[in-house]
Amino acid sequence: MSWGAPDSEPTRLVLLRHGQTPLSVERRFAGRGDVPLTEVGHAQAEAAARRLSGWGIDAVVSSPLSRARHTAGYAAELLGLPVETDEGFVETDFGAWEGLTFAEARERDPEGVDRWLADPETGPPGGESFADVARRVGAARDALLERHRGRRVLVVSHVTPIKVTVQQAVLAPITALYRMHLDTACLTEVDCYADGPQVVRSLNDTAHLDQ
């Protein structure tokens, strides 16, 4: 079964998580802090760019954070395309928990962590809730679809915005974010049809990192 009119082409979002950073290695909250890619992260970004070179990408959109922009830069250079920065695809603001591990956050603020896990409308102290992120990312996606309708768009972003895009595509509750895993430099594809439906084609594809 396919969606849309027989002659209609969906807008394909090719979602690329940025490459490895020092915080991702240690599984720490990495939100708005502008941490760099590691050497491995740069190699991952190059591998992703090579994988994407034959995918017919028409546009490259990136979160403004440097780990995403540098990841996007490898693909953009190989594809001969500019990088369009979009604040809507920036990572969650983890507030006071930025740079902490989950265990450290729970040790410092056990009640706050419990509230955060129980209620998507609750964010970390001084940070952003997942519900707020979902509204932000949904608006950014809709605006992107208006700008690039019918095209294949590489969106270089972060764990939460990519998970939200998938969650909204399959009409899952926001708690589905807790049931997804995304590796650094993984690829996820979502087709968005002009008449509304969205279809997830792939999730957490890391075949290019195994080479």
Backbone hydrogen bonds, N-H to C=O, Kabsch-Sander energy under -0.5 kcal/mol:
donor,donor_aa,acceptor,acceptor_aa,energy
8,S,5,A,-2.1
11,T,192,C,-2.8
12,R,10,P,-0.6
12,R,151,R,-1.9
13,L,11,T,-0.6
13,L,190,V,-3.2
14,V,12,R,-0.7
14,V,153,V,-3.1
15,L,13,L,-0.8
15,L,188,T,-3.5
16,L,14,V,-0.6
16,L,155,V,-2.6
17,R,15,L,-0.5
17,R,186,C,-2.1
18,H,157,S,-1.8
19,G,67,R,-0.5
25,V,21,T,-1.9
26,E,22,P,-1.2
27,R,24,S,-0.8
28,R,23,L,-2.6
29,F,100,L,-3.3
31,G,29,F,-0.5
35,V,33,G,-1.7
38,T,20,Q,-2.3
42,H,38,T,-2.2
43,A,39,E,-2.1
44,Q,40,V,-2.7
45,A,41,G,-2.3
46,E,42,H,-2.2
47,A,43,A,-2.3
48,A,44,Q,-2.5
49,A,45,A,-2.2
50,R,46,E,-2.2
51,R,47,A,-2.1
52,L,48,A,-2.2
53,S,49,A,-0.9
53,S,50,R,-0.7
54,G,51,R,-0.7
55,W,52,L,-2.1
58,D,152,R,-3.2
59,A,152,R,-1.3
60,V,82,P,-0.6
61,V,154,L,-3.5
62,S,84,E,-2.7
63,S,156,V,-2.2
68,A,65,L,-1.0
69,R,65,L,-2.6
70,H,66,S,-3.1
71,T,67,R,-1.0
72,A,68,A,-3.0
73,G,69,R,-2.1
74,Y,70,H,-1.1
75,A,71,T,-1.0
76,A,72,A,-3.0
77,E,73,G,-2.4
78,L,74,Y,-1.8
79,L,75,A,-2.5
80,G,76,A,-1.3
81,L,76,A,-2.3
84,E,60,V,-2.9
84,E,82,P,-0.6
85,T,83,V,-0.6
86,D,62,S,-2.9
89,F,86,D,-1.6
90,V,87,E,-1.7
94,F,92,T,-0.9
96,A,125,P,-2.7
97,W,94,F,-2.3
98,E,95,G,-1.7
99,G,29,F,-3.0
100,L,97,W,-2.5
102,F,27,R,-0.6
105,A,101,T,-2.4
106,R,102,F,-2.5
107,E,103,A,-2.2
108,R,104,E,-2.2
109,D,105,A,-2.6
113,V,109,D,-2.4
114,D,110,P,-2.2
115,R,111,E,-2.3
116,W,112,G,-2.3
117,L,113,V,-2.4
118,A,114,D,-1.7
119,D,115,R,-1.9
122,T,119,D,-2.1
127,G,124,P,-2.8
128,E,93,D,-3.1
131,A,120,P,-2.7
133,V,129,S,-2.1
134,A,130,F,-2.7
135,R,131,A,-2.0
136,R,132,D,-2.4
137,V,133,V,-3.3
138,G,134,A,-2.4
139,A,135,R,-2.0
140,A,136,R,-2.2
141,R,137,V,-3.0
142,D,138,G,-2.3
143,A,139,A,-2.2
144,L,140,A,-2.4
145,L,141,R,-2.6
146,E,142,D,-1.5
147,R,143,A,-2.0
148,H,144,L,-2.5
149,R,146,E,-0.5
151,R,148,H,-2.0
153,V,12,R,-2.9
153,V,151,R,-0.6
154,L,59,A,-2.9
154,L,152,R,-0.5
155,V,14,V,-2.8
155,V,153,V,-0.6
156,V,61,V,-3.0
156,V,154,L,-0.6
157,S,16,L,-2.2
157,S,155,V,-0.7
162,I,158,H,-1.9
163,K,159,V,-2.7
164,V,160,T,-2.8
165,T,161,P,-2.0
166,V,162,I,-2.0
167,Q,163,K,-3.1
168,Q,164,V,-2.9
169,A,165,T,-1.6
170,V,166,V,-2.0
171,L,168,Q,-0.8
172,A,167,Q,-2.3
176,A,173,P,-2.3
177,L,174,I,-1.9
178,Y,175,T,-1.5
179,R,176,A,-1.8
180,M,177,L,-1.0
185,A,18,H,-1.9
186,C,183,D,-1.4
187,L,205,D,-2.1
188,T,15,L,-2.0
189,E,202,S,-1.2
190,V,13,L,-2.3
191,D,199,V,-3.1
192,C,11,T,-2.8
193,Y,191,D,-0.5
193,Y,197,P,-2.8
196,G,193,Y,-2.0
199,V,191,D,-2.7
201,R,189,E,-2.4
201,R,199,V,-0.6
202,S,189,E,-1.3
205,D,187,L,-3.1
206,T,204,N,-0.6
209,L,206,T,-1.9
210,D,206,T,-0.5
210,D,207,A,-1.1
